[in-house]
Amino acid sequence: MTTPDLTDARLYINRELSWLAFNRRVLEEAQDENQPLLERLRFLGIVSSNLDEFFEVRVAGIKQQIDAESDDSGPDGMTPRQTFDAIRQDVLKLVEDQYELWHHELRPALAEHGVHLHDFQTLSAEDQKWASKYFHDEVFPVLTPLAVDASHPFPQLQNKSHNLFLRLARPEHRAETLHAVVQIPRVLPRLVRIPHPKAAEWHYLLLQNLIQAHVHDLFPGLEVQQVYGFRITRNSDLYIDEEEAENLLRTIEDELRKRARGNAVRLEIEHGCPADMRAVLLNIFKLTEDDVYLVNGPLNFLHLMPLASIEALASLRDKPYIPKVSPSLPPGSDIFEIMRQQDVMLHHPFESFSSVVDFLQHASTDPAVLAIKMTLYRTSGDSPIVHSLLQAAEQGKQVTVLVELRARFDEANNINWARQLEEAGVHVVYGLVGLKTHCKVLMIVRRDEDHLRHYLHLGTGNYHPATARFYTDLSVFTTNPELGEEVAVLFNTLTGLSDFSGVKQLLVAPFHMHDEFIKLIQHERDLALQGKEGRIIVKINSLVEQSMIVALYEASQAGVKIDLIIRGICCLRPGVPGVSENIRVVSIVGRFLEHSRIYCFGNGGKPKVYLGSADWMPRNLFRRVEVVFPVKDAGLRKRVTDEILPVYLADCGKARVLGSDGVYTRTKCGTGKETSQAQLTFRNLARKSTPRRLDTQQLKGVKPADKAPKPVIVKTPKPTIVKAA
């Protein structure tokens, strides 16, 4: 029997097409009639937002490869040109299905509930009169007509700006074709609400449609023959040579200004625009017909998102979910005291991120705290995390923050916070040259009664209170001395000039994480070859890196049972006889964005469980600073292996299973079985967990020892299956 070649291109799914398959799953949530109506609308907007970023970054890169006449192919064997052509076919179908859903389902359903989106021409005479007055009073003064001819060069339109393209004529010279552009101002709301006597009805007009109906007022003496809305998407990746950048912060600011003017990669234009008008735009933007996407409706579904926030229609949305405070961190307790007694795990958003905010706030004012060190990849606009760091610096504590300026599309926000922190006396570091700092690490150095102690918070998600409400993540509070020493080594490496001295507990990219994961997979393979049980369960966002996939294929061939819970990109092809028949891949797309990374290895019945910030992609393993940490506490490991992972694997409501053909299909619960949705189950568990106050009188008599005492485990209820909403 011939041994399969595990690098055969047929065993790999194209990365870009796999991502588009993920966005298709997001669209399926919008198509799901069991979803509340306004949640369906929200998912429709997410599809558009996802596509924007996909073109800004991924398609832009592929087009650059094509322009360079590169024939380099990935593990799947597809060249850049083949990939681009396949992307176009998938996106054309995706966009078609978006507008089909809008016109035939969502728009009529909204109308049934009193929400109407009108065209100006179909308004009543009274409403037209009101809309015209609104145009002349509020819109007209802001507009600027821009002619396009030899003396008026085409305007430099910003990335994702919304514009109108016009064909004009002079009455006395109809044979002469004129063109003009009108930019739709971003300072004005994209939805104009029309007053209506019925309180339970909401009538709207798209700003674009209102301007189109009155655009002739901008060109007196000219005849407006045709007008179409269009939108340009530009290459938005930043190109920074850190070796040449004397000031990284200033260099990134300069690049951000260029981003809005990057090369065009996509032209979206209203359906019906004639080919000759499209040709003018394509020539200006140096695009081809392959870059054109005709839209039959709103140019951007994100413009409709205000409809999803109408307060009177709360019944058409998911009920608000208020995260519960972890029973291990009851209100009024001393978190430092609790951490000396036990490790604590939080499962966001089911358990509140406020415990993390409170931890840092407490540290910022505690006189026993000497130093605070943390990494900051993304945070919110008015961040309580940053406010606590500023307060700690004002209190005279040693505060060091690693701010990742290159967090994509959050660069400007991070530059703002970096400047504020520096002005307050915080030591701000921008990481290692050539590497993004993506790890999620917070260390508090505190002088306790017995000695200095490291208090750690390690997680899978960003220190971002806003996203913590709808991203699923895990994090751990610990005073484990081994982890504390290694996190200190990590910070010294990131802030100093020393080489990475190596660690034994943490897996740190780009230094040794990849090799350690390979060893863990191979250990399960070796156990299976010895006739013992090999078991791997991994939950990540993306699986792309080829050597990791090869290692998983080898483990599967040896008989290791492997479950991969992968939200987004998966280049591994499961279910291939003789290669991956022991691998199951599922993707869960639901109300919350699955973001936690969990790595579980059976280890012959003594599971090794890790959590961290890294997906299994080349960028995470080789081009970023990532940290994956072991769950040292036996009770918390058991929570992951016996409660969290089984709930995900049992999901038959929001999970899709990847087939060997690269197609995802919804899981089926089986006859007579109740529908199980992981996120609903976790919410149910959190509701049943009631915060309890620790016996602080008893704890006061316990002096912390050099080695942490045996942890006190707060038991949570066993997972139950809940019916889908």
N, C-alpha and C positions, 0 to 999 in steps of 0.2 A: 504494500500500500504506500502510495506517494505521500510524503510529509508535506502538508500545506505550507506554502510560502506566506508567512504572516505579514509580509510587507506588500502583498498583492493589492493593487489599487482597488480591486473589486470588494475588498474587505473594509473599505473606508467610505464614509459618507462625506460629501463636500461640505466644508464648514459653512459657507454662505447659504447654501440651500437648506442646511440644518437650521440655521438661524431663521430663515424665512418660514420654515415649518413651525418653529416656535411662535412666530407672529401670527401664523394661521391658527394656532391653538388659542391665542388671545382673541382673534376674530370669532372663533367658535363660541367664546363666552358671550360676545355681543349677539350672536345668533341664537343663543339658548333662550327659549321662551320661558323657561323656569326662573330665569333671572329677573329681578325687579327691573322695570322699564328704564329708569334713569341709570341703573348700573350697566345696562346694555349700552346705553349711549356713552357712558364713561369708557367702557372697553373699546368702543368704536374710535374714540379720541386717542386712546393709548396706542391702537394700531397705527394711526397716522404719526404720532410722536415717535414711535419705534422706527417707522420707515424713514422719517427725516434723519435720524441719527445714523441709520444704516447707510443711507446714501452719502451723508456728510463724511463718513469715516471709511466704511468698508468699500463701497462702490467707488469712491474717490481714489482709493488705493489701487483697486483693480484697473481703473482707467489709466492711472499712471503707468502701470505695468504694460498695458496694451500700447500706450504711446511710446514706451521704451522698446517695443517690439520683443518683449520678454515671452519666452515659451516655457518658462519654469512652471512646473506643476507641483501641486501638493501631493500628499499621500494618496488621494483619490484619483490622481492621474489627469485631472482636468486642467487645461491651460487657462490663463487669464481670459482669453477671448471666449473659450467655451463656457467658462464660469459666468462671464458677463451675459452671454446669450441666454443661459439657463435662468439667471436672475431675472432678466427682463420678462421671460415667459411667466415665471411665478408671480412677479409683481403685477403684471397686467391682469392676471386672473384675480389676485388678491384685491386690487383696486376696484375691479369690476364687481366683485362680491360685496365690497364695502358699500358702494353706491346702490346696488340692488337692495341690500338690507335697509339702507336709509329710506329709499323711495317707497318700497313695498311693505315694510314692516314698522320701522321706528317712527317715521314721520306720521303715518296714519294713526299709530297707537298714541303718539303725543297729542294729536288733534282730538282723539276721543277723550282725553283728560283735560282738554281746554287749552293746550299749548299749540299755537299755530305759527308757522313760519311762512310768510307771504312773499309774493313777488309784487313789486310796486304796481305793475299793470293790472293786477287782479284786485287791488284794494278798492274799497268804496270811494266815491268822490270825496266824502268827508275825510276819510283817512288819508287819501292822497293829498288833500289840502294841508292836513297837519304835517305829513311827512315832508312836503315841499318847504313848508315854513321852517321845520327843523333843519333841513338841508341848508337853507340860505342863512339861518341864524347861527348854527353850530358847526357845520361841516365846510361850507364854501370858503369861509375865511382861512381855513387851514390848508386848503388844497393848492397845489402848484402845477399848472399844465406845463409839460416839457416837450417842446417840439423836437423832432429828430430829422435833421437834414445836414447839409454840408457845413453850415455855420453853427449847428446845435448838435454836438456829439451826443451819442446815447448816454443817458445818465448812469452813474455807477450805483447799481441797485444792491442793497444789502442782502445778505443771506436770509432766505425764507421770508423776504418782504412780499407784501401783497400789492399787486399793481394792475393797472388797466392798460391795454395796448389798443390804440385807435387807428383806424384808417379814415383820413379826412380828405376833403376836396374843396377847392374854391369854386363858387357857383359859376364864375366866368371862365374857369379853366378846369373843367371836370376831367379832362384827360390826364391832368397832373395828379399823381398820387402823393399824398402827404401822410406822415405817421407821427404819432405823439404818444407819450407815456404820462399817466397820472398815477402817482404813488398814493396808496391808501394809508393814511397816517396811523402809526401805531399808538398814538396818544388818544385815539378815539375808540370807544367800545365797538366791537365788531358786530354786535347785535343791538339794534335800535328797538326799544319797546314802544309800541303804539298804544296810547291811552285807550281804555275800553271801559264802558259803563259796568260791565259784569265783572265783579271782583274775582270770580273763580275762573276767569279766562285770561290768557296771556298771549298777546299778539306781537309778533316780532318781524323785523325786516333786516336782512343782512346789509351792513354798511356798504358793501360792494354793490349790491343791487340798487340801493338808494342813489349812489353816486352815478352808476350807469344810466339811471333814468334821468339824471339832470346834467350829464356830462357836457351837453351842448352849451350850457351856460358858461363853461370855461373857455369856449372857442367861438366867441361872437364873430359873425361874418364868414364862418366856415361851416361846411356841411359835414356832420358826423355820419359816416356811412356804416361803419362797423366798430364794435367795441367788445373786447374779450378780457376777462380776468386771467392773470397768469402769475406764476410763482416760480422763483429760481432757487434751487438748492445748490450750495457751494461746498467745496472741499473745506472742512473745518478742522482738520488735524493741525496741530502746532508743530513747526519744524525748528527745533532748537539745538544748536551745537553747544552743549554745556562746556566743552573744553575751551571754546572761544568766548563764552559769555562771562564778562567780568562781574556783572550783576544779574543774577538769575531772575530776580523779581522784576527788574526793569526790562529785561529781555522778553519775559513772558508778557508783560504789559504791551510791549511793541507788537508782539505776535498776535495778541488778542485784537488789536486794531486792524491787523491784516486779515484776520479770520473772516470778517464780514465781507471781504472783497476777494476771497479765494476763487480759484477757477470753478466755473459752473459745472455741475455734474448731472443735473436733472432739470427739465422744464415741464412744469405742470400748467396746463392751459385748458380753458373751457372747451368742452365738446362743441364742435361746429365751426371752430376757427378754421378758415380756409388755408390751404396748403401754402399759398404765396405769402400770407401774413406770418405763418409759422416759420417759413424759410428766412424771413427777415430776422426774426428773433434768433433762430439757430445760427445764422451767420454771425450775428453780433456776439453771441455767447460761445461761439466755436463748438457747437454741439451738432449732433446728427439726429435723424428721425428716431434712431434707436434710444435716444435720451428723452423722448417726448412721452408724456402720459396725459391723455385726455381725460378730463373729469366732468362728470355730468351732475353737478350739484355744488355744494360749498367747496371752495378750494382747499379748505383745511377743516377737518371735523373738530379740531380743538376750539375753533371759534364758537362751537355750539355748547361748550362746557358750562356756561352760565345757566343753561336750562336745567342741568343736573343739580343745581343748587337752589332751585326755587323752594323756599321754606314750606309753602303750603302743600307741596307735593312730597312731603317726607315719607308718606306711605309707599311711594314708588322707588324708594331707595332701601338699601340694607339698613337695618336698625343700627344706630350708633353703638360702637363697641368701646366700652371703657375698660382698659386693662386693669387687672387686679394686682394689688400689691402682693409680692411673694410672701407666703406664710413664714418663710425663713427670716424675713426682714420686716417684722411688724412695726407699725408706726410708733415713734417715741423710743425705739431701741437704740443702743450704741452699736453702730455697725462695726467699729474696730473691735469691740468686745466680742461680738458674734463671730467675726472672722478669725479671732484667735482660738475659738472653740470648734469651728467647723468651716468647711468650704460651702459656698452657696452658688447654686446655678439658677440663672434666670432664662426663661423662654419667652422671648418677645414675639409679637406684641401682646401675647396672652397674659404675660406678667409685665408689670409696668417698668418702663425705662426710667421712671422718676427715681428709682432706687440708685441708679448710677449717678444721676444728677445730684441727688442728696449726698452720696458718698464723696463726690468731689467738692461739693459745697461745704460739707462738714470738715474736710481736710483743709480747705482754704482758710478756715478760721481757727482750727485747732492749734493751740500753742505748742503742742508736742510734735506737730508735723514740721519736719525740717526741709523736705524737698518734694517736689512733684515733677514727674516726667511722663510725657504722653505723646502719642502720635495722633495727628489730626489730618484725616484724609478728606472728609466732607463733614460739614456741620450746618446748622440752620442759620437763617438770616439774622435772627436775634437770639443768639445761642447762649443759654444759661451755662453751658460748658465753658465758653470763652469768658463770660463774666466771672465765673469762679476762678479761672486762671488769673485774670486781672486782679481780682481781690486778693488772691494768694501772694502775688508779687507785691502788692501794696502793703501786705502784712510783713514783708521782709523775707518771705520764704524763697528758697532757690527753685525757680520754675523754669523748666526746659520743655519746649514744645517742638516736635518735628512736624512742620506744616508741609504737606505735599501740594505745591503750587500747581502741579500739572494734572490734578484731578479733573478729568475731561468735563467741560462745560460748567465747572465750578471754580475755574481759575480766578475770575474776578472777585468772587466772594472770598476765596482763600487769601488773595493778596490784601484785601481790606482788613481781614482779621489779623494777618501777619503784621501789618503795620501798627495796628492798635496794640498788639501784644508787645512788640518791640518798644513802642513809646512808653509802655508801662513798666519796662525793665525786665520783661520776660526774655530769656535767651531763646531766640527762634533759630532753628536749623532747617535747612531745606533738603536734607538727606544726602545720599551718595550720588556722585556724578554718574549719569547714565542709567540710574535706577529710580523707579517710582517707589515711594514708601507707602505700602498698601496695608501693612499690618495694623491690628487694632489692640493697642497695648497702653495701659495706664499703671504707673507705679508710684506709690506713696511711701516715702521714707519717714518713719515715725520713731521718736525716742520713747519706748515703753519703759516700765519700771525695771525690767530686767536687762534689756539691751535694745539696740536699734533693730527695727524689723521692717521688712518689705511687705506692704499691702498691695496686692495686685488685682487689677481687673483686666481679664483677657477675653476677647470676644471674636465673633464672626462678622459683626456688623459695624457700621460707622458710628461715631459719637455724634449722632444726628437725631435730636429728640423728635423732629417731625417725621422722618422716615421710619423711626422706631415704632410708630403707630400703625404702619402697614407693611413693614418688612418682617419676615420671620427670621429671627436670629437667636443664637445661644451665647451666653456669656457666663463667666465664672469669677467669683470673688475668692481669693485664696491668699494665705500667708505661708504656703509651702516654701520652706527655706531653699530647697534646690531650685525651684522655679524662680524664686526671688533673685538668687545669685545669677542665674542665666539671663534673666531679663535685664539685670544691671550690666552684664557683659554686652548684651545687645545694644543698649543705649550708649555705652561707651564707644562701641564700634561706629554707631551712626553719627555721634556728635564729635568724635575725635578723628585722628588720622591712623589709628592702629588697625592692624589686620584683624580679621575675625578669628578669635582664638579657639573657636569650637565649643560646642555645648553637647550635652548628652540627653537632656530631657526635651528641649524644644527642637522642632524641625524648622530651620530657617532657610528661606530662599534669598538669594540665588546660591547660597553656599553649599548646602548638603541636603535640602529637602527632597529634591528629585531622587537622589540615590537612596535615601532612607525609605521613601515610599516604595521604590522598586524592591528593596529588601523585604519590606513587610508583605508585599504581594507574593514574592518568591517564597517566603516562609510558609504561607498558606498553600502554595503549590507543592512544596516539599512535603508538608504534612499529608496532603492528598495522595501523593506518590507512595507514601509509607502506609497507605491504607487507613489513615486517620481522617477525621472530618476537617475539611478546609472551608472557611466561610469568610466572605467579604461583603460588607454593606457600606456603600459610600453615597453620601448626599452632597452634591455640588451643583454649581450653576452651569458649568460647561466642561466637556471632555474633548480635548483636541490633540494633546501632545502624543506623538506616535509611539514613542518607546513605552509610555504608560499603557497604551492600548495593546501593544504587543505583549507586555507582561500580563495583562488581564486575559488575553487570548491563551497564553501558555498556561495560566492557572485554570482556565475553563477546560482546556484539553486534559489537564491532570485530574479533573473532577471536582474542582472547587465550585461551590454554589455561590454565585455572585449576583447581588442586587444593586443596581445603580439607579439612584433617584436623581435625575438630572433635569433641571428646569428648562434649560435653553439648548445650547449647541451640544450635540453628541455625534462625533465622527466614527465611533465604534459601531459596527454592524452586528447586532445580537442574533442569536438563533441560527447561525450558519453551521450546518452539520460538520463535525470534526474540528471545529474551531471555537465557536461561541454558543453552543447549544445550552451551556450551563449559565449563561448570562441573561439576565432580564433587565431591561431599561424602561423606567417609567418617568413620566413628566407630569407634574402637578401644577395646574394653573388655576388660581382661585382668587378670592377677594383680596388676600394678602400676597405680596410678592415673596415667593420662596427664595430665601437668601442665605440661610444657614448652611455651613459646610461641616459635615460630620464624616469621620473616617473610622470605620469599625472593622477590626480584624479578629477572627475567632480565636487564634492563638491556642488551639488545642483545648478549648473549654475555659480559658482564662482570658477573656476578651481584652484587647487593647483598643482604647477609644481615644480619638483625638478630635479636637475642634480647631478651627482656625479661619484664616482669611483667604486661603488660596484655592482657586480652581485648578484643574489639571489641564492647563494651557501653557504653551511655551512662554508667554509673557509673564505668567505668574511664577513659573518654576525657574526661569532664567533671567528675567529682565525687571523683576520687582523685588523689593524687600517684603517678604511675607513671613508670618509666624503661625505655625501650627503647634498646639500644645496638648500634652496628654491630660486626660481627666484622671487625676491621681486618686481621688476619693472613690472608694468602692461603691458607696451608696449612690453617688452621682453617676458613676458608670452604669450602674444597674438601671437608673432612671432612663438613660439613653438607650440601652440595649433592650430593656423590657417594656418601656412605656412609649418613648418617642418614636424610635424607628419602626416598631411593629404597627403603630397607628398609620404612619406614612405608607407602609407596604400593604396595609389592608384597604387603602382608599380605593373605592370603586364608584366614586361620584365625580371627582375632578381629575382623576389620574388617566393618562393615556399611555398605552404600551407601544413601544417601538418595535416594529417587525423587521425581519431581515431584508425586506424590500425598501426600508427607509421610511415607511409610512406609519404614522401614529394612529392608533384606534382607541376609542374609549374602552375602559375596562367594564366588565359586566359583573354584577354582584351575585349572580346565580339565583336560581329559582327559590323563592321563599326567604331570601336573605334581605335584610334591611340595607338601604344605601348608606355607605360609610364615607364621610368626607373628613379628611384629617384635620383641616382647620376648624371645622365645627366641633370635632371631638376635643381638640385642645381648648377651645373656648369653654366647652362644657366642663372639662376638668378644672379649668381656672375658676369657674363659678363655684364649684364645689369646695375649692380650697379656701378656707377662711383664715385670715391673718390671726396669729396668736402672739401674745406678748410673752417673751421668755421670762423666766424667773430670775430677774436681775439681782434679787437679794442673794439667791444661791450662787449666781455667777460672780458676785463681788468677792466671795471668799476664795475664788479660784485664781491663783496667780499664774500667768502664762509662763510656760516652761520654754527652754531652748528649742525643744522639738514639740511640734503641735500635738496636743492630746488627741485621742481617738475621736473622730468627728461625731457630733450628734446629728443624726439624720432625721429630717422632718419628712415623714411619709406623705406621699400624695395618693389620691384615690387611683385605683386601677382604671385604665382607659375603658370607656364604654362606647358603643357604637350609637351614633345619633342619626336620626333621619335627616335627609337633605332638606334644606329650606325650599 
